[in-house]
């Protein structure tokens, strides 16, 4: 295998597809619809402009003609903050050394600040909506949200959701006149699936329905929404995560699906094969082994879809495809 090197101060991983002389060459990635960036990871704790333990699970959006990531950064005291990183090319990011000044919502003002993590970003009607998990003792995990126009000043929505819920992401347009979100309510530890809920005002949510995900060996324990859904003529395109137990751990996988434009609870096409599995060292070694977790994707000007994901709850990685490639891949499962 070709050796990793250092370019512009960054450690470069061996190119995807290189192999040890004489070894049988793997071809999985050349066949799949989602391909890892050859110089993964794109952000590591060592590359941050301050000391930290982990940087991962970033929300992503286009902002000011570039890519913006809302990073989950875990300090060496194990507390979590959101940081902003920006990039012109979607690969090389500049990280703001100061965390977001994120105000408390009404619930937090009464009971104390929540542990916030795993943000998703949706642009809707000229405003950016941030949905994220919020862990508040002693009740557990809930959904929090805020709005911003500049990623400097944030206005929190008043209340956290009821527990236990997480992995929430807002659709980029109203559906049948209502706001819509994907989320993952969970009433059994380490289990849960994707639901869709609706709201007239982003405060009161209801008409909740589970999605009819396929039965597959990699969708066993948990399934949660990942990227902000992308509208296509064939349906809402979503990249989601799911987990399944192995002999040694609970492994994470990424899958793709198309949801009905008027009723996203109806999954109209979802391959039973995953599109990415944790298998590289930067995905398998870290504070949580064998994890790949996406919370955002951005379509670049050349049509490339950059899918940003956390590796082993420790570092930020990148995989690439196109919207049409994923749509075609999903539709093949329906044929």
N, C-alpha and C positions, 0 to 999 in steps of 0.2 A: 504494500500500500504506500502511496506517495506520502511523504512526511508533511505534517502541518508546518506552516511558516508564520512569520509576522509581517504584515503589510500595513503601513501607515499606523503603526502602533497597535494594530488589532491582530489577535491570533486567528489564523485561518485554518478551518478544518479541511481535511483531504476532500477533493472533489467527489461528488456523488458518482458512483459507478466505477471508481478505481478499486483495484483488488490486489491481493497478494499473488505474486507470480505462481502459476500452477494451480491456484484455487479456482473452483467453479464460480463463474461470474453470475451474480444475481441480476435478474431483469425486472423485478417487481416494479420499481419506480418508473421504468421507462414505459410500462403498460398502464399504470394508474393515472387517474385524471388530475392528481395533485402531486406536485413535485417539490421536494425540499430545495431551498436555496443552498447552493453549493458551499457557501461560506458561513453557514450556521455555526453557532448562534449569532444573532445580530446585536444583542445587548447582554452583557453579563454583569454580575456585581463588581467585578474588577474594573470594568469600563465606566462605571458610574462616577460622577464628579464628587462623590462623598462615600464614606464607608457605609456599607449595607450588607445584608445577608442574602437577599434575593430580589430579583426584578422579573416580573412575570405577569401573565393574564391581563394584557392591556386591551382596553377599548380602543377603537380606531375610527378615524373619519378623515375626509378631506377638509382642510381649513387653510385659508389664505394661499391657495394654489399649491399646497403641499400636503403631506401626510402628517397627522397629529395622532400621537399615542397618549392615552391616559394610563400610565403605568401603575401597577400595584407594586409598591416597594416595601420590603420588610426589613426593618432595621435590626441591628445586632441585639436589641432588647426585645425583639420579636413583636414590636408594634408595627402597624401597617399604615402607610400614607399614600396618597395619590400624587404623582409627579407628572408633568407634561414633557413630552419629547416631540421634536419636530424634524421633518426631513423634506428635502426637495425631491429626492429620487425614491423615497420609500424604503431605503436600505440603510443609509448612514444617518444616524439620528443624533441631534444635539439635545441634551437633557437639561432642563431648567434645574439648577441646584437647590431651589427652594420648593417645598411642597405646596400643594394647593391650599389656600386658606378657605376651607370648606365649612360653612356655617352649620350650626345645629338646627335640626328640625324641631317641631313642637314636642314630639315624643322624647327626643334626646334632652331637651331643655328641662324636662321633668325628671327623667330617670338617668341622665348621664350620657356621654357620647358613646355611640356604637362603634364596633370594629367594622370598618367599611372596606370592601374589597370587590374585585372582579366587575369593573364597570363596563357597561355597554353604552354606546353613543348613537343617538338617532337625530338626524336633521329633519325637522318638521316645521313647516310654516315659518322659516327664517330663524328658528331657534333650535339650539342643541339641547336635547334631553338626555340626561345621564341617569341610567338605572343601574343599581348596584346592590350587592348583598350587604346586609347590616346585621351584625351579630350583637345582640344586646342581652347581657346577663340580667336575670336568670332564665330568660325566656327562649333564647336561641336565635336562629337565623330568620331574618325578615327582609323585605324589599324596601330600599330607600331610593329616593329620586331627587333630582335637582335640574334646573335649567341654567343655561348660560348663552351668551352671544360672543364672548371673547376668551373664554377659558381662563379668565382672571377673576371675574366676579361671578358668584354662583348664588342662585336663589333656590333654597330647598323646598320641595313640596312638603306640606305641613306634617304628614303623619307617615310612620312606617306601616307596612302591612302587618297582618296577623302572622304569627309563626305557624308552621315552619315553611318558609318559601325562599326561593333564591333563583338565580339564573334567569332574571327577567330582562327582556329586551322589548322596546317599543317598536311597532311597525312604523315605517316612514310616511304613512298616510292613514287617514281614517278609513274604516271599513264599515259600510252601511251606516255612515254618519257618526260612528263611535270610535274613540281611541281603542287600539287593540294592542295587547302585549302577549308574548310567550313567557311562561314561567314554569317553575317546578315545585309545586306543593309536595310536601313530604310528611306522611304520617307514620312511617315505619323507618327506623334508623337505617341508613345506607341504601335505601331504596327510593324511587320516585321517578316520574316520567314527565313529559312535556304537556302542558295544558295551554289553552288560549283563553284569555279573559277580555272583557270589554268595559269601557267606562265613558260616561258623557263628559267628565270633567277632570280626569286623572286622579280623582280622590276615591270615588266609590266604584268598586269593580265587581262584576258579576257576569252572568250568562256563561260561566266557565264550562269548558268542554276539553276532555283529553284528546290528544292526537292519536290517530290509529297508526302507530309506528309498526314496522314489520317485526316479525319474530325472527331473531337471529342470535347466534351464539355469542356475539360481542355486545348485545344489548340485553344484559341480564340483570344488573343491579340498578344502575341509575342512567337516566338520559336527560340531557339539558340543552336548551337552546344555546347557540354560540354567537354567530354574527347577526348583525341587523339584517332582517329579511330583505332580499333584493327582488323587486318586481320584474317579472319577465312576462311575455305574452302567454307562456305556458303555465305560469303559476308563480307563487312566491318561492324563491330559492332560499334554502336555509342549510347552513353547515352546522351540525350539532355534535355533541360528544355523548358517548355512552361508555359504560364500564361493564366488565365481566371478571369473575374470579378466575385466578389460575392457581397452580399449586403453591406459589410463593407470594402473590400479591393480587391486588385488584387493579387490573390494567385498563387504561383509557384508550379510546379509539375515536376517530372522527368519521362521521357519515354525512351524506347529502340527501336532500329530499325536496320535492316540489309540493306546495300546499295550494289548495283552491284559492283563487283570488278573492272570492266573496265569502268563503267559509274556510278559514285556515285549519280548522279541526279536521278537515278532510284531506288526508295525504293522498295525492293523486299519483305520485311516483316516488319510490324510495328503494334504491338497491339494497339487497341483503348483504352485499359486500361493503366493508368499511373502505374509506378512501385514504386513511392514514392510520398507522399504529405506532405505538411507542416502541422503537427498536434501535435508535441511534444512542450513543453514549450520553449525549446531552439531553436526551429524553428519558433515559433510564436511570441515570445516576444524579442524585440530588436529595433535597429534603423530603420529597415524596416520589419514590421511584416509579417508573413506567407510566408517566402522565404526559399527555398532550392535551392542551385545553385552549380553545380559541374563544375570544370575546370580541373579535372585530376583523373586518376585511375591507379593503379599499380597492376600487377599480381605477387603475392608472390610465393616463391619457392614451397609451398605446393599446389599451384593451386588456392588459394583464391584470388579473385579480390577485392582489397581495393578501394572503391569509396569514395573520399574525397569531402566534400561539405560544403559550408557555411550555417550557420543557422541564419536567420533573419539579415543578413548583420552584424553580431556581433561576431560570434565564429565559430571555425572549428569543423566539425563532421565527422563521418565515418559510412559507410554502407558497407556490404560485401555480396558477391555472388561468382559465378564462371563464366568464359566466356561461358562454355558449357550450364550452366543453362540459361543464357540470350539468347543464340542462340536458344535453344530449345523453350524458351518462345516466341521468335519472330516468329519462324517457325510455332508454333501452330496457330498463327493469319492468316497464309496463307493457312492452311489446309481447 
